[in-house]
Amino acid sequence: MEYFWPPQLTFATLVIIYLISCALVGLYGRDRLLGFWGFFILSYIVSPFFTLLFLVITSTRRTSN
């Protein structure tokens, strides 16, 4: 089986996709208690899928006026 791309480029592409997924989860959670960076780091450590699932299940942070 022949590779069209070098394996390093494929790995780099997967890492970039993973980091973009973490950033998207962070953007989704930016209005929550942990904010963008908290959810970005949490999704980087755990997994973007499970962190996004947690965000969808839990409610948003309520602000008092």
N, C-alpha and C positions, 0 to 999 in steps of 0.2 A: 504494500500500500504506500503510495507516494503522498508526501505532504506538500501542499501548495505554499504554505507559509513556514518559516522556521518555528520550531517549538517555543522559542523564547518570545516571539511575537505573539503567538497564540496565548501564552501565559500572561503576557502583559495586557492583552486585550481583555482577558477574563478579570484581571485585577482592576482594570479601569471600569468595566461594567459593574463589578461589585462595589467599588467606591461611589459610582454614580447612583446605584441603588441605595446605598447608605445615605447619600446626600438627599435623595428624594424622600426617604423616610424621615430624615431630619426636617425637611421642609414641611412635611405633613404634620409633624409634631411641634412646630415652632410656637404655637399658641398654648402649649401645655406647660406643666410645671417645670419640666426639665429643659424645655426650649430646644432650639435647633441642635446645639452642640451636645447636649445630653443624649438626645435620641440618635444623633449621628454616631457617637461613641458606643452607645448601647447596641445599635444595629451592627456596628463594626465588630464588636466582641461576640454578640450572640448570633445574630443573623438578621438581615433585612426583612426576611419573610416573617419570622416570629415577632419581631418588633413592630412591624406593620400590623400584624394580626392583633397584637396587644393594643395598639392605637385605635384600631377600628372597634374593638370590643369595649374599651373604656370610654368614658365621656370626656368632653372638653373641660378645660379649667373655667370655672365661673368667676367673673370679675365683679367686685362690688362697686356700686356707683356712689 
